[in-house]
Amino acid sequence: MSPFPGLDRVLAVIGRTRHKMVAIELEEAVKRGNSFLEVRLDFLAKAVDFKRMLPHKKCPWVATLRRPQDGGRWPGKEDDRQAVLRQAIVSGFDWVDLETDIADKIRRFGAVKRIISYHNMTETPANLVEIYEKMLEQDGDVYKIAVMANTAADIERILKIQKSAPKPTVAFGMGEIGIPTRYTSLKFGAPWIYAAFNKERGIAPGLPSVDDFKTTYPVRSINAETEIFGVIGDPVGHSYSPVLHNHMYLRTKTNAIYLPFRVPVGTLPEMVKAFEAVPVSGYSVTIPHKQAAAELAGESEAFVKLSGAANTLVRRPNSSFFAANTDYSAAVESLKAHLIAQSTEGEDAPQINQLAVLILGAGGVARAIAHALHREGANLTIVARTDEKSSKLAEEVHCKFLDWHGRHNVYYDVVINCTPVGMHPKIDESPFHRSAMHSGKIVFDTVYTPETTLLLREAKGSGCQIITGVDMFVRQAARQFELFTDKIPDVAKMREIMRKALSPITKQLEDEATQAGEA
């Protein structure tokens, strides 16, 4: 049974080219618990045949026939399109979606309700408020604004409309940058959220799928009091933080939702300011914003000031942010736990100050780990693709640094990958050649998607001990959860959630290995 039951606030979109497939998905959608469906008539390759579809009607339907300039596929003349929309209205649909420029040409009929919509597939126009105000003068039951979000200013305009809407409105930004606004619209009174029934269909940029709501995002529980948290990064779509945090909110009965925030490099202050309109109560921070997050905060814990990198921002009552870094403690705890687990019975585990550690990378996570291990007394060497960054970090932690090409000629007891090399979907890459891996050494990869990266597979094959990124990821997320909610999480349960979430990627790796003759 799904941990996030109930799809009553979801308008599931069905778009297929063949009537037969439309019929199949209409039936299947209802079987899976969907109770409100949008039928994208513009996806059909042949003329719309209402008689073939209507026998499959088992819940309210919305008729939509979208033009290419509005993100649709209708290939014909505009007069013909409007004629089909009128036919849909009289044939038995419960709702019809009408673009604002034609809404006055098609009159209300019977009990059929009307969505007045505006789409812009390239931008969020500066006069969006003016466009919306004119829409409100039209005869509609719900008003829809769907515009491409590219900047912080776009986000501000979209949120302003949704928060102050005098009539039922669904306003959101399309594309990755706009994804959070799809969910926050529910917090501010939107009657529903759009989702693709079949996630394989390319219906609209940034459109979530119904499956996302069943596994990751509990949209049914979003209300005016729901706290918003999220992960900031670029890219951010690969992150499993939403799965982990949202499941923990559910388990602890916390009224919150955790979302992905794609923030292009160099725009962190503007984006954070734009989302103050929500407001967002806290952020996890990943590549490439950890140093910018540390600079943004009004208050920071001592380790953030020392390392210059933050992976957590928590909103204070005065609206400023407190910056923390949970990477450093998670990395040290993961390494210490491994050393204890691998120690021979009756002997003390090696201490970190007895180890030579090679750190690959000089970004935010590398900075946190380097400072943490320096504090523990480890003998460090830093290598990164950018000499300037690696030399600066090496100077801070009083260790040596080498050119990236010299990484295979360094003595080490432990090598820690702090680069994104090997991260899904580029799972066939490794930052360290197997020829430099030696039996008994420890290879620690901070990448967690997939859990067993190519680096770790090759390390294990060379007789090395391995530490996966999942352990560190769960430990740092547990501390973030505590900072966000003031609740102590069940770390073992978090680890179980992560392994289940990662299992599809693990299966993909196993299948590929079998095909390559490695299994």
N, C-alpha and C positions, 0 to 999 in steps of 0.2 A: 504493500500500500504506500502511496506517495506521502512523504512527510509534509507536503504543501497541498492539501486537498482543496477543491473548490475553484472552479473557473468562471464563476458568475460575474466577475469584473473584467473578463477578457473577451474581446471581439476577435475571434479566430478567423484568419483570412485564408480562403481557398482559391488558388489560382492554377488551373491546369489547361492545357491546350485542347484536350479531347473531352467531349461530354461524358464518355464512359468513365474516365478517371475522376471527373468532377463528382459524378454520382457516387463512386466508391468512397471518395474522401468525405462527402457529405454524410454518408452513413457511418463511416468509421469515426468521424469527429464526434458525433453524438454518443457513440458507444464508449468513447474515451472521456466522456464527462463534459464536453463543450455544449453550452446551451445558447450560444449567440454566434452566428456565422456571417461573415462577409463573403459574398460570391463575386469574384473578380471576372465579370463577363468579358472584359477586354482581353483576357488571356486566351479565350477560345479561338482556335484556328479557323473554325467554320461559323456560319451564321448561328446566332443564339437560338436554341430550340427549347423554349420554356416547358413544353409538354414532356420532354425527356427528364427535366430536372425536378419539376414540382412534386412528382410522386415520392421523392426522397426527402421532402420537407418535414422535419420532426422538431424544429425549434424556430425561433425568429431568425429571419434572413435580412441582410442588407444587400441591395443591388448596387453594384459599382461598375461603371464603364468609363475607364480613365483614358484620357488622351495622352500621347507621348510627352507633350510639354509639361504634363502633370505627373509624370512617372508611370504612365500606362502604356498599353500596347494597341489601342484601337487604331486600325489602319485606314478606316473609311472616312467618308465625309461627315461634317459636323451635323448636318440636318438628319442624316441617317442615325447617328449616335443618339441624338435627342429622341428620335422616334422609338428606338429600342428602349431607352430609359422610361418613356411613357408606357410602353408595352409591359415592362417589368412592374411598374406601379399597379397596373390594372390586373396583372396576372396572378398576384398572390404574395408578393414580397411585403414584408412588414415595414421596411425602411428603404430609403433611396438616398444615395450620396450625390449631391448636386454641387458642382463648382460654383463659386460665387458669381462668376460672370454669366452663368446660364440659369441660375436659380429662379430669377423673376420670369423666365420664359416658360417654365414648367410649373403649372399650378398644383396646389395641394389637392389630393384626391382621397376621399374616404378617410379611413383610419391610418393610412400609410404615413409614417413619420419621416421627417426630412433632416438630413445632415447637410449643412451648408459648409463647403470646404474650400480652403485655399492651399495650394501646393506650390512650392518653389524648389526646384531640384538643384539649384546652384548656389543660392545665397539666402540670408535672412535680410530682407530689404529694410532700409533705414526707416521707411514709413509704415512698418508692420502694424503699429497701433492704429494708424489711420485706416488701413485696409480692414482691420478687425472691427473697428467701430462702424464702418459701412456695412459689413456683413451682419452685424447685430440688428440692423434695420430691416433685414430680409426675413421672410417667413420660414424660420427653422425651429427645430426642436433641440438640436445639438449643433455646435459650431466647432469645426476642426481646422486647426492651423498646423501644417506640416511643412517645415522649411529646413533647408540645409544649414546646419550650424558649423561655422568655420572659426569663429573667434569668441573671445570672452564677451564682447559687446553683443554678439548674437544671442548668447546664453541669457544675458541680462534682459534683452527685449522679450524673449520667449517666456521667461519666468514672470516678468511683469504682467503679461497678458493672462497667464494661467492664474496667478495669485489674485488678480483683481476682476476676474471674469464675472459679469453680472448675470449671465445665463449659462446653462450647461455647456462646457467647452473642454475640448481635448487639444492642448497646445504642446507641441514638442519639436525638438530639433532632430533632423535626420542625420545619418552618418555617425561615426564613432564618437565624435565630440559631443553630439547631442544625446547619446544614450541615457545619461542620468535623468534628463528632462522627461523621458517617457515614463519613468517611475515616479518622479516627484510630482507629475501632473495629478496622480491619484491622491497624493497628500493634500493637494490644493483643490480637490473637488471634482476632478475629471470623472465622468460617469463610467469610463472604461479605458483599458489599455489595448492597443492593437498587438497581435502576435500572429506569426505564420503557423498554420496548422502543420504544414510539411516544411521542416527547416531546410530541406534541400532546394526549395524553390526560391529563386532570387526575386522576391516581390518588391522590397524597398530597402535602401541602405540603412543599416543599423536596426532593422526590425528584429525583435527577439522572436523566439519560437515558443509555442505552447509548452514544449518539453522543458524549456528553461524555467518556466514557472513551477513545474512539477519537481524539479531537481535542485534549483538554485535560488530563485527569487520568490519569496512568499508574498505575492501581490495582494492576495485576499485580505491580509491583515493590515495593509497600509491605511492609515487614517491621519487626521490632522496632528495627532500627538506622536506619530512615528518619528524616531530619530533616524537621521541619515548619516551613514558612514561610507567609506569607500577607499579604493586603492588608486593612487595617482601614478601614472607611468606613460611611457611612449616607446614601444607599444605596450598595451595593457590587456588586450583581448585574450592573451594566453593565460592570464593569472587565475590561479585556483583559490585565491583569497576569498572571493564572493561565496564559493561553495562552502568553505570552511567556516567563515564567520556567520553566514546566514543559518547554517545548521546549528551552530552553537547558540545563536539568538533564539532559535526555535526551542532548543532543549532547555534553555534557562528562562523561557517565557519573557524574553526581553523584546519590547515593542520597538524594533529597529530593523533597518534593511541596509545591506552593504552592497555598494555598486561600483562598477569600473568607471574611472574618470580618465579618459585619454587627454593628456595635456602636452601639447608640442613643446619641445625644448625651448627655453627662454620665455615662456608665457605663464609660469607658475603663479607669480603674484597676481596677475590679471584674472586668471581663472579662479583662484581661491576667493578673490574679491567678488567675482560675479556670483559664485555659489553661496555667498553670505546671505543672499536673499532667501535661501532655503530655511535655516542655515544648515550647513554640513557640520556635524558635531566632532568628527575626527577623520583623519586620513592615515592610511598606510602609504608609504612612499617607496617607490622602486625606481629603477633606471629610467631616465637619467637625472632625477630631481633631488637626490639625497643631500647634496651640498646646498642647492638652492633652498631646500626646506629648512635647513639649519639657519640660513641667513634670514629667512622669512619670519621665524618665530620671535615673539616678543620676550619669551622666557625659555631657557633650555636647561636640561640636566647637565651635570658636569662633564659627562663623557661626550656629549654633543659638542660642547665648547672645545674639548680636547681634540676630537677627531675631525670636527668641521662637517660632519655628516649626520643627518637625521633620517630615520625611516618611519617615524611616527609623529603626527601632529594632533594635538588634542585641544579643542576649543575651550577657552576659559570663560567665566561669566562676563568678563569685560570685552569679549569677542576677539581678544588676541589669542595666539596659539602657543601652547607649550610643546617644545620639541623634545623627543626622546629617541634613543637608539636601542632597539631590542636585538639587533644583529650581533652585537659584540658579546652579550651574555649567552645568547643561543649558540654561537660558534664555540665558545670556550666550554660550555656545558656539554655540547655534542662530542668534542674532542676528549674531554676528561672521562665521559661515560664510556667512550670506546676504549680508552687506555685501561680503565678499570676492568671492563668486560674481557679484554684480551690478555690480562695479566695472569701469570701462572699461579695456581693456588699455593698459598703460603708465602708468596713474594709480593712486595709492594709494587703498585703500578708505577710506570715511569712518570716523572713530573714534566710539565710543559717546559720548565726551564732547562731541561736536559735535551731538548729537541732542536734540531735544525729544521726550520720551516721555510719552504719556498712558496711565495704567494704570487699567483698569476693574476695580474690586473691591478689597477690603481683607482678604480671608481669608488662609489659610495660604500658598497659592501666590503671591498678590499680595505678601504680606510678604517672601517669599524673593526674588522678582524685584525688588521696590522696593529692598531693601537691596543686592542685587547690582549693580543699575544705578547706584545712588547711589555705590557704591564705585568704579565705572567712570567716574564724573563726569558722568552724563547729567543733563539738565535735566528734572526729573520733575513731573508733576501727577497727583494721586490723585483719583479719583471713585468713590464707592460709594453704595449705597442707605442705608447707616447712617452718618450724619455722625460719630458718636462714634468708630467704628472707623477711618474715613478720616482724621479729624483726628489721631488718635493715631499712625497710621502716618506721616502727613505730617510730624508733629513729629519722629519718630524719624529720618527721612531728610532733614530740613531742606528740604522742598519745600511747595508750595501744594496745597490740596485744594479741591474744589468740590462743591456739591450735585449729586446724580445727574442732575437735570434740566438741568444746565448743561454736560453732557459734550460736546454737539455744538458748543459755542462756544469750544473751546480750540484754540490753534494746536499742531500736532504734526507731527513727522516720522514717528513710529512710534506706533501705538495697539496696546496689548496687552490682550486680553481674558483676565482671570483669574477670571471668573465662570463658573458652569456653564450659562449661557444658551446654547442651541443644541445642548446635548448630547443624544444619543439617549436616549429616543425623541422628545423635543420638538425635532425637527430643523427645524421651521418658524419658530423664534424667533431673533432676533438682538439683541445688546445695544447695537448702534450703527447708526444710520440711514444708509442709503446716500447721503443728501443731504450728509452730512458727510465723505464719502470723496472724496479728490481724487487725480487721476492722479499717479503717481510716489511717493506716500506708501507706507509699509510698514504692513500690517495683519497682526498676529501673534495667532493664536488658540491658547490653551493647551488648548482642548478637542480631543480626538483621536478621539472617536466621535460623528459620522463625521469622517473626515480633512478633507473639504471641507465645512465648515459653511456655513450660509446666510450668515453674516458674511463668510466668505472668498469665496463665490461672488459676492456683491454687490460685494465689494472688487475682485475680478478684473474684473468687468464695468465697474467705474468706472475701470479703468486703474491700480489700485494694485498694488504688489508684495505677495506674500503669503508668510507662513511658517505652515505647518500645525503642529498640536499633536503630530503623530506624531514629528517630529524631536526635539522637546524630550522627549517621553515616552520614546522609545528611549534617549536620552542619559542621562536620570535613572535609568532602569531598569538600564542597563548598569553604572552606578556602584553601584547597590543590589546587583546580582548579585555584583559584586566584593567588596562589604562582607560579604555573606552567605557566600560560598564561598571567598574568597581566590583566585579564578581570574579572569583577564582575558578578558572575553567578546569575541566577534566582533560588533562593532556593526553592520556591514553585514548580517550574517545576521539579527540581531535586527530590523533595519528590514524585511527581506524577510518575516520571519515575521509582523510586524504588518500589513503591507500585504495579505498573503494572508488574514489573519484578518478584516480590515476589508472585504474585497471584497464580502461580501453586503450590507453597509450601503451601500456605494458603488453597487451595482446598484439597490438600492431607491431611492436618490436619483435615479439616472439615469431609472428608470422613471417616477417621479413628475414629473420635469421634462418628460419626453416627453408625458405625459398632459396637463400644463399648457400645452403648446405652447412650452416654453422651450428645448427641445433643437433 
